[in-house]
């Protein structure tokens, strides 16, 4: 009798993993390409932007916040690696949950991954646009506010620019970007005067349709379309494109570490625990939850398992090595930043750039801007790559329309229709929607996926202990339990509002499942062989 907890057999999964031909995904990725995909997914604007917010929350203990986030990812990453080597399919956590916890949990995690990848790509496209506008400013080129942001964000930016000018004129002793300055700026913007409001609308200078101002983030829209085109053309071309960007942005991070270390003042790290971690363990936990966005995407490597040449060997290498490299770089950047600048004075908006500019290192600041732009490009590529592969796997199981999301291009060997839809979704959402809150939703959704994968490893070890595992997560159940605890703690620290958003998103997904997916599920219909 069909049940919402029906599981997909390991035999059926392994049969799918051996598919070949023009209607299957092309196996062309080696360990270097997989590691580069992992680094490409992780090192983005987070290391250059979120480090400022984390410093204001944890102080110099930001280094420990990155360690905490990294450990949560490492414990989950070891669990991902076991499944990716054992089940070399494109579905990532969705597929693993299907084999261990059942269809309903698989659907929930697949829907959750849509939140991580598609909405994450929208968030990154908006961040890319902001950085691109900054890059143009290096050459004294100005981009109209109404074409650089969605309407609400553009208007807010206009208010901020005018309020900042007014605040600096009234308090020339304020240091721009510090928490004190940011609080004063927020207070001024929360009760704007009529003169400030008029000046903000004049600065925005947005066209009107039917008397309503409009705004459209054109750079965000265009970069999402460009990345989508690259992904449609082929996985090998996408991996090569990503590898080139990864080399550039890692070089920029090493440049930051090398140059910044010459300006470190160790006294800025504090003299004892209380000055090193001014907000205690709670501040470190909150900062870890906030900077966790810097790590989002490393799990997307597991979505390419069906395109790896030797997934049993190369998937664990790519996932673990990329995570280890990125964590070390993040800790290094956190140490340099909080050593260069006393933590209350760390700029929230552009911490690394401002740290260099304050020392007259303008060229170095420009290099960081270029690195941030490159970082965001590869993050977007890997997120949209992961999204299309998860949709492909769900379609193969009948949970989504198979003729659309499961259609592989005979020449490019990519799930082109799903890729185009995901790219268009990211382009539209990123260009017309204020996405600050979506970024926080992405964090909690990803952490939830990590917890499910850790649980799945424990379940499968108990139910099928003799199954061949090319890579085995060490110290089971200790490592998965630590993954559950670390990632669960960071979910808790993200607060009630984000839990509510996650629950609402999952409830919408359940409506889709019971309205469409359960009726078309191949497992529910008793079909275990993959469709042609």
C-alpha positions in Angstrom: 0.0 0.0 0.0 1.4 3.4 -0.9 2.7 5.4 2.0 4.2 8.9 2.3 7.2 7.3 4.0 7.9 4.9 1.2 11.7 4.6 0.5 13.6 4.3 -2.7 15.6 1.1 -2.7 19.4 1.3 -2.9 19.3 -1.1 -5.9 17.1 1.3 -7.8 19.4 4.2 -7.0 22.5 2.3 -8.1 20.8 1.4 -11.4 20.1 5.0 -12.1 23.7 5.9 -11.3 24.9 3.7 -14.2 22.7 5.4 -16.8 24.5 6.6 -20.0 23.7 8.0 -23.4 22.6 11.3 -24.8 19.7 11.6 -22.3 21.8 11.2 -19.2 24.2 13.6 -17.5 27.8 13.6 -18.8 30.5 12.3 -16.4 33.4 14.7 -17.0 34.4 16.1 -13.5 37.6 15.1 -11.8 38.9 15.8 -8.2 40.4 19.2 -9.2 37.1 20.4 -10.8 35.1 19.2 -7.9 37.3 20.9 -5.4 37.2 24.1 -7.5 33.4 23.9 -7.5 33.4 23.6 -3.7 35.7 26.6 -3.3 33.8 28.5 -6.0 30.6 27.9 -4.0 32.0 29.0 -0.6 34.4 31.9 -1.2 32.2 34.8 -2.2 31.2 38.2 -0.8 30.7 36.6 2.6 34.4 36.7 3.4 34.6 40.3 2.3 31.2 41.6 3.7 29.8 39.3 6.4 33.0 39.4 8.3 32.2 43.0 9.3 28.8 42.1 10.7 30.3 39.1 12.5 33.0 41.3 14.1 30.3 43.6 15.5 28.6 40.6 17.0 31.5 38.5 18.3 34.5 41.0 18.4 37.9 39.4 17.8 36.3 36.0 18.6 35.0 36.2 15.0 37.8 33.8 14.4 36.0 31.2 16.6 32.7 32.0 14.9 34.2 30.9 11.6 35.6 27.8 13.4 32.2 27.0 14.8 30.5 27.4 11.4 33.3 25.4 9.7 33.0 22.6 12.2 29.2 22.4 11.6 29.9 22.2 7.9 32.8 19.7 8.4 30.6 17.3 10.4 27.9 17.5 7.9 30.4 17.4 5.0 31.8 14.0 6.2 28.2 12.7 6.2 27.6 14.1 2.7 30.8 12.5 1.5 29.7 9.0 2.6 26.4 9.3 0.7 27.9 11.0 -2.3 30.4 8.2 -2.7 27.8 5.5 -2.1 25.0 7.0 -4.1 26.6 8.9 -7.0 23.4 10.7 -8.1 22.5 14.3 -8.7 20.0 14.8 -5.9 22.2 15.5 -2.9 20.4 15.5 0.4 17.1 14.9 -1.3 18.3 11.5 -2.7 19.9 10.5 0.6 16.7 11.2 2.5 14.7 9.2 0.0 16.8 6.2 0.6 16.7 6.4 4.4 13.8 8.5 5.8 11.2 8.1 3.1 9.5 10.1 0.4 7.9 12.8 2.5 11.2 13.7 4.1 12.8 13.6 0.7 10.3 16.0 -0.7 10.7 18.3 2.3 14.5 18.4 1.9 14.2 18.8 -1.9 11.8 21.8 -1.4 14.2 23.1 1.3 17.2 22.9 -1.2 15.2 25.0 -3.6 15.1 27.6 -0.9 18.9 27.3 -0.5 19.9 27.3 -4.1 17.4 29.4 -6.1 16.8 32.0 -3.4 20.5 31.9 -2.5 21.4 32.6 -6.2 18.9 35.6 -6.1 20.6 36.9 -3.0 24.0 36.6 -4.6 22.9 38.2 -7.9 21.8 41.3 -5.9 25.1 41.3 -4.0 27.0 41.0 -7.4 25.1 44.0 -8.6 26.1 46.1 -5.6 29.7 45.1 -6.0 29.6 45.8 -9.8 28.3 49.3 -9.1 31.3 49.8 -6.7 33.6 48.4 -9.4 32.3 51.0 -11.8 32.9 53.7 -9.2 36.6 52.9 -9.4 36.5 54.3 -12.9 34.2 57.2 -11.9 31.3 55.7 -13.7 27.9 56.1 -12.0 25.0 53.8 -12.4 21.4 55.1 -11.9 20.0 54.0 -8.5 16.7 52.9 -10.0 18.5 50.6 -12.3 21.0 49.3 -9.7 18.4 48.2 -7.1 14.8 47.1 -6.8 12.5 50.0 -6.0 12.4 49.5 -2.2 16.2 48.9 -1.9 16.9 51.8 -4.2 14.8 54.2 -2.2 16.4 53.0 1.0 19.8 53.5 -0.6 18.8 57.0 -1.6 17.6 57.8 1.9 20.9 56.3 3.3 23.1 58.5 1.0 21.2 61.7 1.9 21.1 60.8 5.7 24.8 59.9 5.7 25.7 63.3 4.2 23.5 65.0 6.8 24.9 63.0 9.7 28.5 63.6 8.7 27.9 67.3 8.3 26.4 67.4 11.8 29.0 65.0 13.4 32.3 65.2 11.6 33.9 63.2 14.4 31.8 60.1 13.6 33.6 57.1 11.9 31.6 55.9 8.9 30.6 52.2 9.0 31.0 51.7 12.8 28.2 50.4 15.0 27.8 53.9 16.6 27.5 55.5 13.2 25.2 52.8 11.9 22.9 53.2 14.9 22.8 57.0 14.5 22.1 56.6 10.8 19.3 54.1 11.4 17.7 56.5 13.9 17.8 59.3 11.4 16.3 57.2 8.6 13.5 55.8 10.8 12.0 59.3 11.3 13.0 61.1 8.1 12.2 64.8 7.8 10.2 66.0 4.8 13.4 67.6 3.5 15.3 64.3 3.7 12.4 62.5 2.0 12.2 65.0 -0.8 16.0 64.8 -1.3 16.0 61.0 -1.3 13.3 60.8 -4.1 15.1 63.4 -6.1 18.3 61.4 -5.8 16.5 58.2 -6.8 15.0 60.0 -9.9 13.0 56.9 -10.8 10.6 56.8 -13.8 6.9 56.3 -13.0 4.3 54.0 -14.5 0.8 55.1 -13.6 2.2 57.5 -11.0 4.2 54.7 -9.3 7.9 54.8 -9.1 9.6 51.7 -10.5 13.0 50.2 -9.9 14.8 47.3 -11.6 18.2 45.8 -10.7 19.5 45.4 -14.2 23.0 44.1 -13.4 21.5 41.4 -11.2 19.1 40.4 -13.9 21.8 40.2 -16.6 24.4 38.3 -14.6 21.9 35.6 -13.7 21.1 35.2 -17.4 24.8 35.0 -18.4 25.4 32.3 -15.7 22.4 30.4 -16.8 23.6 30.4 -20.4 27.0 29.0 -19.3 25.3 26.2 -17.3 23.1 25.3 -20.3 26.1 24.9 -22.6 27.7 22.2 -20.6 29.0 21.0 -17.3 32.6 20.8 -18.5 32.5 24.4 -19.8 30.8 25.5 -16.5 33.5 23.8 -14.5 36.3 25.4 -16.6 34.7 28.8 -16.2 34.4 28.3 -12.5 38.0 27.1 -12.1 39.4 30.3 -13.7 37.4 32.5 -11.4 38.4 30.4 -8.3 42.1 30.9 -9.1 41.5 34.7 -9.3 39.6 35.0 -6.0 41.9 32.7 -4.0 44.8 34.9 -5.2 42.9 37.9 -3.9 42.3 36.3 -0.5 46.0 35.5 -0.2 46.8 39.0 -1.2 44.5 40.3 1.6 46.3 38.0 4.1 49.8 38.9 2.9 49.3 42.6 2.8 47.0 42.9 5.8 49.3 41.0 8.1 51.8 43.9 7.9 49.2 46.2 9.5 48.0 43.9 12.3 48.1 45.3 15.9 47.8 42.3 18.3 46.4 44.5 21.0 43.2 44.7 18.9 42.7 41.0 19.7 42.3 41.8 23.4 44.2 40.9 26.5 41.9 38.2 28.0 38.7 36.2 27.2 36.4 39.1 28.0 38.1 41.5 25.6 38.6 38.8 23.0 34.9 37.7 23.1 33.1 40.8 24.4 29.7 39.2 24.0 30.6 35.8 25.3 29.7 32.4 23.9 26.3 33.7 22.8 27.9 36.4 20.6 30.1 33.8 19.0 27.1 31.5 18.3 25.1 34.4 16.8 28.0 35.5 14.7 28.5 31.9 13.5 24.8 31.8 12.4 25.2 35.0 10.6 28.5 34.3 8.8 27.3 30.8 8.0 26.0 32.2 4.7 29.7 32.4 3.8 29.8 28.6 3.7 26.5 28.0 1.9 27.0 26.1 -1.3 29.7 23.6 -0.5 27.1 20.9 -0.4 26.2 21.7 -4.0 29.3 19.7 -4.9 27.3 16.6 -4.0 24.7 17.5 -6.6 27.3 16.9 -9.3 27.9 13.3 -8.2 26.2 12.0 -11.4 28.7 14.0 -13.5 31.9 13.0 -11.7 34.3 10.6 -13.5 35.0 8.5 -10.3 32.5 9.7 -7.7 33.5 7.0 -5.2 36.9 8.5 -4.9 36.6 12.1 -6.1 33.4 13.3 -4.3 34.9 12.9 -0.8 38.1 14.6 -1.9 36.3 17.5 -3.5 33.9 18.2 -0.6 36.4 17.8 2.3 39.3 19.5 0.7 37.4 22.5 -0.5 35.8 23.0 2.9 39.2 22.7 4.7 40.8 25.2 2.4 38.0 27.7 2.7 37.8 27.4 6.5 41.5 28.2 6.9 41.2 31.2 4.6 38.2 32.5 6.5 39.9 32.2 9.9 42.9 34.0 8.4 40.8 36.9 7.1 39.0 37.2 10.4 42.3 37.4 12.2 43.7 40.0 9.9 40.6 42.1 9.9 40.2 42.2 13.7 43.9 42.8 14.0 44.0 45.7 11.6 40.9 47.4 13.1 39.7 47.6 16.7 36.4 45.6 16.5 33.9 48.4 17.4 35.3 50.4 14.5 35.1 47.6 11.9 33.0 48.8 8.9 29.8 46.8 8.5 29.3 47.4 4.8 32.7 46.8 3.3 35.1 45.8 6.2 38.1 44.7 4.2 37.9 47.5 1.7 37.5 50.2 4.4 40.4 48.7 6.4 42.7 49.2 3.4 41.3 52.6 2.4 41.8 54.0 5.9 45.5 53.2 5.5 45.7 54.9 2.1 45.9 51.5 0.2 43.5 52.5 -2.5 44.9 50.0 -5.1 44.6 47.2 -2.6 41.0 48.1 -1.9 40.2 48.0 -5.6 41.8 44.5 -5.8 39.5 43.3 -3.0 36.5 44.7 -4.9 37.5 42.7 -8.0 38.0 39.6 -5.9 34.6 40.0 -4.4 33.0 40.4 -7.8 34.7 37.2 -9.0 33.7 35.4 -5.9 30.1 36.2 -6.3 30.1 35.1 -9.9 31.3 31.6 -9.1 29.0 31.3 -6.1 26.0 32.1 -8.3 27.2 29.5 -10.9 27.4 26.7 -8.3 24.1 27.5 -6.7 22.2 27.5 -10.0 24.0 24.3 -10.9 22.9 22.7 -7.7 19.3 23.9 -8.1 18.9 22.4 -11.6 20.4 19.0 -10.5 18.0 18.7 -7.5 15.0 19.5 -9.7 16.3 17.0 -12.2 16.4 14.2 -9.6 13.0 15.1 -8.2 11.6 14.9 -11.8 13.2 11.5 -12.3 11.2 10.3 -9.4 8.0 11.8 -10.7 7.7 14.4 -7.9 8.0 17.2 -10.4 6.9 17.2 -14.1 9.4 14.8 -15.8 9.0 16.1 -19.3 10.3 19.5 -18.2 12.7 19.2 -15.3 14.0 15.8 -16.3 14.7 16.7 -20.0 18.4 16.5 -20.8 19.6 18.3 -23.9 20.9 15.7 -26.4 23.9 17.9 -27.4 24.9 19.7 -24.2 23.9 16.8 -21.8 22.5 19.2 -19.3 19.0 19.5 -17.8 18.5 22.6 -19.8 14.8 23.4 -19.2 15.2 23.3 -15.4 18.4 25.3 -15.6 16.7 28.0 -17.6 13.7 28.2 -15.3 15.9 28.3 -12.2 18.0 31.0 -13.8 15.1 33.1 -14.8 13.6 32.8 -11.3 16.9 33.9 -9.8 17.1 36.8 -12.3 13.6 38.1 -11.7 13.6 37.7 -7.9 17.1 39.3 -7.6 16.1 42.2 -9.8 12.7 43.3 -8.3 12.7 42.0 -4.7 14.4 43.3 -1.5 16.2 40.1 -0.4 17.8 40.8 3.0 15.3 38.5 4.7 15.6 35.8 2.0 19.4 35.6 2.8 18.5 34.7 6.4 16.0 32.1 5.2 18.7 30.5 3.0 20.9 30.1 6.1 18.2 28.3 8.2 17.2 26.2 5.2 20.7 25.0 4.6 21.3 24.2 8.2 18.1 22.1 8.2 19.4 20.2 5.2 22.7 19.5 7.0 20.8 18.1 10.1 18.7 15.8 7.9 21.8 14.4 6.2 23.5 13.7 9.5 20.4 11.9 10.7 20.3 9.9 7.5 23.8 8.5 8.0 22.8 7.2 11.4 19.6 5.7 10.1 21.3 3.9 7.2 24.2 2.6 9.3 21.6 0.9 11.5 19.3 -0.4 8.8 21.9 -1.4 6.3 25.3 -1.8 8.1 26.8 -4.1 5.5 26.2 -1.9 2.5 29.5 -1.2 0.6 30.7 2.3 1.5 33.6 3.6 -0.6 34.0 6.4 1.9 32.9 5.9 5.5 32.1 8.8 7.9 34.5 8.2 10.8 33.3 7.8 14.4 29.6 7.2 13.7 27.4 8.1 15.5 29.6 10.7 17.2 30.3 12.8 14.1 26.7 12.9 12.8 25.5 13.7 16.3 28.0 16.6 16.5 26.8 17.7 13.1 23.2 17.7 14.4 24.1 19.6 17.5 26.4 22.2 15.9 24.0 23.0 13.0 20.9 22.8 15.2 22.5 25.3 17.6 23.2 27.8 14.7 19.5 27.3 13.6 18.4 28.2 17.1 20.5 31.3 17.2 18.9 32.6 13.9 15.8 33.5 15.9 12.0 33.0 15.8 11.3 35.1 12.7 13.5 32.8 10.5 11.9 29.7 12.0 8.5 31.0 11.1 9.6 31.8 7.5 11.1 28.3 7.2 7.9 26.7 8.5 5.7 28.7 6.1 8.0 27.7 3.2 7.7 24.1 4.1 3.9 24.2 4.5 3.7 25.6 0.9 5.9 22.7 -0.2 3.6 20.2 1.6 0.6 21.6 -0.4 2.5 21.0 -3.6 3.4 17.5 -2.5 -0.1 16.4 -1.6 -1.6 18.2 -4.6 0.8 16.9 -7.3 3.9 15.0 -6.3 2.3 12.1 -4.3 -0.1 11.3 -7.2 2.8 11.2 -9.7 5.5 9.6 -7.6 7.1 6.6 -9.3 7.8 5.0 -6.0 4.1 5.3 -5.0 3.2 3.8 -8.3 5.5 0.9 -7.7 7.9 1.9 -10.5 11.5 1.4 -9.5 13.2 1.6 -12.9 14.2 5.0 -14.2 12.2 6.4 -17.1 13.8 6.8 -20.5 
